[in-house]
Amino acid sequence: MENFSVIADPDASPYETTSHSRRLKVSWQGRPIIALSQGIYRPYIYPVFTPAGVLVTAEAPVDHPHHQSITAGTDYLDLYRASHAPGGATPNANYNFYMDEAFRGRAPGRILTRSTQSTEVDENHLRLVQRMDWQSPQDWANADGTTLVEETRIVDVYPGEVANIIDVRSRLLPTAGDIRIGGTVHGHFVVRLADGLRPVDGGTLTDSTGRTGATQVRGQYADWVDSSGSAAHGHKAGVALFPYPGSGDVPWHLSDWGFMMVNPFQVEARQVNKGDTVEVAMRVVAHDGDVNEAGVAALYASFVKDMT
């Protein structure tokens, strides 16, 4: 008997037969967990629910419409490839896979989902594998843009009684030339919180050391961060982020007004040669109750144990 269902949402967009906008709804035993959504510029995970059905992320906030729930990307991606110019000069092109428009002179690219496959690993584990293309903007020489990077994005879903766990792994393969990604605070995984969970709404942002508020946590090192508060209909809920081991020891970048990032390319740029891969991953814990009621510290300890 199948416990998970993955169903296309026919009401996601009037362009449902194109890559402009579509949504795959994931549920477990009839309980909604997440949906995989494709927008004009990027794929993202929205909505994201707790076991009690509380929505904990925002899809397109008016102040930062590119912060679409759970996304992946960067505003600094440089492409290097051989030139026909005398001497074989190596020019570079600068792209932005973070904003919906040019950002600091960097042309806006699009990340488009080519395929999605789902496998029910066991009764409490669903794996979704997405194949994506990071494409340059349309130009005179290529009306469809050029695929610069091929991404394999793996989303593992584990429903629970107190928390729904979503693991996201992003594996990037440069195909048009060597790339440099970062260093920038804008990427790689971005989570935008729903109203009520944010400190500006009265929520509490804390980290594994006990620091609270963005002023104390931003720029600091900690195993995990959590933001919890009063959500819809008086329910308490929150979101915790656990970087995967090997994703790099980097300081947290987040805010009281509602975003948290897991970004190994924040401090230093990473060079990835054509044909090589780089992978980063994080765990998202969408939980009911506050950080203590959900047992976030214990969930992290279990996460680390499973990784070793």
Wavefront OBJ file of the C-alpha trace (Angstrom):
o trace
v 0.000 0.000 0.000
v 1.357 3.398 -0.974
v 1.541 5.926 1.849
v 2.708 8.894 -0.257
v 1.028 10.596 -3.162
v 2.607 12.999 -5.647
v -0.080 14.733 -7.674
v 0.129 17.560 -10.222
v -1.977 20.572 -9.258
v -4.220 21.422 -12.223
v -4.931 24.858 -10.759
v -1.285 25.896 -10.394
v -1.234 28.035 -13.514
v -3.043 28.747 -16.765
v 0.320 27.744 -18.312
v 0.280 24.269 -16.779
v 1.588 22.668 -19.978
v 4.721 24.840 -19.924
v 7.606 25.358 -17.532
v 6.297 28.797 -16.537
v 4.494 27.603 -13.441
v 3.484 24.214 -12.142
v 3.192 22.421 -8.831
v 3.478 18.824 -7.616
v 1.686 18.243 -4.319
v 3.195 15.726 -1.907
v 1.085 14.183 0.849
v 1.466 11.292 3.284
v -1.569 9.230 4.253
v -3.722 12.099 3.031
v -1.813 14.723 5.013
v -0.185 17.515 2.934
v 3.561 17.865 3.483
v 5.104 19.984 0.690
v 4.739 20.844 -2.963
v 7.437 21.186 -5.610
v 6.720 24.383 -7.515
v 8.208 25.816 -10.713
v 8.103 29.550 -11.279
v 9.268 31.629 -14.212
v 12.795 32.054 -12.827
v 13.331 29.172 -10.410
v 11.933 26.022 -8.827
v 11.074 26.152 -5.148
v 9.387 24.142 -2.412
v 6.027 25.619 -1.421
v 3.877 25.127 0.546
v 5.646 23.557 3.541
v 3.453 22.186 6.344
v 3.990 20.940 9.890
v 2.321 17.676 11.006
v -0.596 19.745 12.352
v -1.028 21.346 8.935
v 0.477 24.736 9.794
v 2.019 26.612 6.853
v 5.516 27.754 7.852
v 6.975 29.430 4.737
v 6.011 32.374 2.502
v 5.745 32.018 -1.261
v 6.507 35.495 -2.636
v 6.717 38.213 0.038
v 6.156 41.729 -1.297
v 9.518 43.035 -0.075
v 11.587 40.173 -1.563
v 9.463 38.309 -4.157
v 12.476 36.175 -5.104
v 12.507 34.673 -1.580
v 10.092 31.947 -2.623
v 9.709 29.669 0.389
v 12.672 27.260 -0.025
v 14.902 28.056 -2.986
v 18.444 27.439 -4.201
v 20.645 29.720 -6.281
v 23.258 32.462 -6.212
v 23.650 36.046 -7.358
v 27.309 35.422 -8.307
v 27.956 32.832 -11.001
v 30.824 33.513 -13.402
v 31.366 31.432 -16.550
v 34.799 30.887 -18.101
v 35.222 29.226 -21.461
v 37.742 29.138 -24.280
v 37.552 31.880 -26.866
v 38.246 32.009 -30.596
v 40.067 35.268 -29.985
v 43.785 35.420 -30.828
v 45.828 33.864 -28.066
v 42.901 31.790 -26.821
v 41.783 34.387 -24.289
v 39.313 33.187 -21.683
v 36.477 35.679 -21.302
v 33.905 35.469 -18.568
v 30.190 36.091 -18.380
v 28.494 37.105 -15.161
v 25.111 35.716 -14.169
v 22.629 36.008 -11.354
v 20.458 33.035 -10.354
v 18.916 34.741 -7.341
v 16.913 37.799 -8.426
v 14.215 38.112 -11.090
v 16.085 40.916 -12.830
v 19.648 42.121 -13.369
v 21.462 42.480 -10.060
v 24.674 44.484 -9.727
v 25.244 44.162 -13.440
v 24.692 40.406 -13.511
v 22.195 39.089 -16.051
v 19.258 37.118 -14.587
v 19.300 33.438 -15.488
v 16.541 30.872 -15.093
v 16.542 27.479 -13.411
v 14.073 25.177 -15.171
v 12.992 21.705 -14.092
v 13.325 19.121 -16.865
v 12.030 16.094 -14.972
v 10.906 14.891 -11.546
v 10.893 11.292 -10.377
v 9.516 10.048 -7.071
v 10.252 6.833 -5.182
v 8.600 5.657 -1.975
v 11.657 4.283 -0.185
v 9.586 3.066 2.760
v 6.347 3.977 4.488
v 7.912 7.091 6.072
v 10.367 8.150 3.373
v 9.746 9.626 -0.071
v 12.599 10.574 -2.413
v 12.088 13.101 -5.202
v 14.825 13.550 -7.816
v 14.671 16.635 -10.026
v 16.813 17.351 -13.087
v 17.260 21.048 -13.738
v 18.990 23.371 -16.195
v 20.585 26.662 -15.165
v 20.085 28.714 -18.311
v 21.508 32.048 -19.421
v 19.065 34.723 -20.623
v 17.916 34.697 -24.224
v 20.250 36.567 -26.556
v 20.891 37.291 -30.224
v 22.918 34.103 -30.695
v 20.623 31.783 -28.745
v 16.919 32.480 -28.466
v 16.486 29.795 -25.799
v 19.533 30.709 -23.748
v 22.463 28.415 -22.987
v 22.505 25.712 -20.324
v 25.437 26.664 -18.097
v 24.921 24.162 -15.285
v 22.957 20.952 -14.912
v 21.594 20.433 -11.418
v 20.385 17.272 -9.744
v 18.237 18.236 -6.762
v 17.259 15.449 -4.369
v 14.456 16.086 -1.879
v 13.891 13.476 0.832
v 10.656 13.751 2.802
v 10.173 12.197 6.252
v 6.772 12.869 7.862
v 6.562 12.773 11.653
v 4.284 13.366 14.617
v 5.950 16.580 15.817
v 8.029 17.562 12.793
v 8.106 16.972 9.065
v 11.696 16.665 7.867
v 12.766 17.736 4.381
v 16.339 17.094 3.246
v 17.453 19.049 0.181
v 20.637 18.224 -1.744
v 21.810 20.281 -4.699
v 24.476 18.819 -7.014
v 25.807 21.215 -9.663
v 27.562 20.096 -12.861
v 28.994 22.894 -15.090
v 28.444 22.040 -18.755
v 29.267 25.177 -20.774
v 32.640 25.893 -19.167
v 34.308 26.322 -15.803
v 32.320 28.315 -13.247
v 32.982 30.299 -10.111
v 30.121 30.493 -7.620
v 30.102 33.005 -4.759
v 31.403 34.486 -2.594
v 28.203 36.206 -1.667
v 25.621 36.157 1.083
v 22.844 35.782 -1.499
v 22.480 31.978 -1.874
v 22.675 28.986 -1.859
v 19.643 27.696 0.082
v 17.219 30.422 1.169
v 14.232 29.825 3.448
v 11.613 32.572 3.818
v 9.439 32.252 6.912
v 5.693 32.705 7.111
v 4.255 35.619 9.077
v 4.028 34.873 12.777
v 7.233 32.852 12.886
v 9.421 35.917 12.333
v 10.893 37.886 15.240
v 9.323 41.082 13.841
v 5.954 39.388 14.419
v 6.834 38.305 17.946
v 8.527 35.026 17.040
v 11.820 33.812 18.519
v 14.976 33.238 16.507
v 17.564 31.149 18.334
v 20.608 29.012 17.635
v 22.212 25.916 19.142
v 24.333 27.986 21.561
v 21.318 29.775 23.057
v 21.819 33.108 21.289
v 18.567 34.836 20.291
v 17.689 37.423 17.657
v 19.392 38.169 14.363
v 21.723 40.744 15.915
v 23.293 38.037 18.074
v 23.069 35.112 15.661
v 24.014 36.676 12.307
v 27.669 36.197 11.461
v 28.127 33.634 14.232
v 28.821 29.901 14.033
v 26.267 27.422 15.362
v 25.146 23.872 14.606
v 21.570 24.895 13.858
v 19.127 27.801 13.907
v 15.389 27.879 14.575
v 12.654 30.478 14.255
v 9.333 29.768 15.981
v 6.208 31.728 16.797
v 2.429 31.963 16.680
v 1.140 30.911 13.298
v -2.386 30.564 11.903
v -5.282 29.967 14.303
v -3.058 30.359 17.358
v -0.877 27.338 16.612
v 2.771 27.512 17.628
v 5.151 26.319 14.942
v 8.633 26.863 13.587
v 11.392 26.003 11.148
v 14.868 24.731 12.047
v 17.787 24.402 9.621
v 20.607 21.866 9.897
v 23.507 22.176 7.419
v 24.766 18.796 6.232
v 28.268 17.779 7.321
v 30.658 18.682 4.540
v 28.668 21.739 3.454
v 31.312 23.966 5.029
v 31.643 25.707 8.353
v 30.286 29.166 7.600
v 28.587 31.852 9.709
v 24.823 32.183 9.599
v 23.168 34.832 7.446
v 19.578 35.554 8.502
v 17.244 38.322 9.619
v 14.519 39.157 12.099
v 12.228 39.998 9.194
v 12.065 36.469 7.934
v 14.836 34.713 6.010
v 17.476 32.121 6.905
v 20.251 30.835 4.625
v 22.552 27.814 4.428
v 25.304 29.009 2.113
v 28.759 27.389 1.893
v 29.687 29.908 -0.839
v 29.155 32.902 1.440
v 32.709 33.634 2.567
v 34.789 32.334 -0.344
v 34.039 31.692 -3.994
v 34.243 28.109 -5.249
v 35.786 27.240 -8.605
v 34.169 24.228 -10.296
v 35.651 22.986 -13.540
v 33.534 21.838 -16.452
v 32.577 18.205 -15.900
v 33.224 18.308 -12.149
v 30.496 18.572 -9.527
v 29.918 20.371 -6.269
v 27.183 19.404 -3.798
v 25.620 21.152 -0.813
v 22.773 19.976 1.393
v 20.612 20.971 4.327
v 17.837 19.586 6.506
v 14.642 21.587 7.030
v 12.606 20.738 10.130
v 9.019 22.043 9.902
v 7.765 21.535 13.432
v 4.807 22.160 15.690
v 5.419 23.918 19.010
v 8.445 26.039 19.868
v 12.081 25.001 19.656
v 11.976 23.194 23.013
v 8.556 21.581 22.588
v 9.658 20.201 19.221
v 12.914 18.882 20.685
v 15.064 20.527 18.010
v 18.321 19.887 19.901
v 17.526 16.157 20.134
v 16.534 16.060 16.465
v 19.885 17.584 15.568
v 21.770 15.063 17.721
v 19.934 12.254 15.901
v 20.728 13.882 12.554
v 24.460 14.015 13.328
v 24.422 10.409 14.556
v 22.778 9.252 11.336
v 25.393 11.101 9.279
v 28.356 9.376 10.971
l 1 2 3 4 5 6 7 8 9 10 11 12 13 14 15 16 17 18 19 20 21 22 23 24 25 26 27 28 29 30 31 32 33 34 35 36 37 38 39 40 41 42 43 44 45 46 47 48 49 50 51 52 53 54 55 56 57 58 59 60 61 62 63 64 65 66 67 68 69 70 71 72 73 74 75 76 77 78 79 80 81 82 83 84 85 86 87 88 89 90 91 92 93 94 95 96 97 98 99 100 101 102 103 104 105 106 107 108 109 110 111 112 113 114 115 116 117 118 119 120 121 122 123 124 125 126 127 128 129 130 131 132 133 134 135 136 137 138 139 140 141 142 143 144 145 146 147 148 149 150 151 152 153 154 155 156 157 158 159 160 161 162 163 164 165 166 167 168 169 170 171 172 173 174 175 176 177 178 179 180 181 182 183 184 185 186 187 188 189 190 191 192 193 194 195 196 197 198 199 200 201 202 203 204 205 206 207 208 209 210 211 212 213 214 215 216 217 218 219 220 221 222 223 224 225 226 227 228 229 230 231 232 233 234 235 236 237 238 239 240 241 242 243 244 245 246 247 248 249 250 251 252 253 254 255 256 257 258 259 260 261 262 263 264 265 266 267 268 269 270 271 272 273 274 275 276 277 278 279 280 281 282 283 284 285 286 287 288 289 290 291 292 293 294 295 296 297 298 299 300 301 302 303 304 305 306 307 308
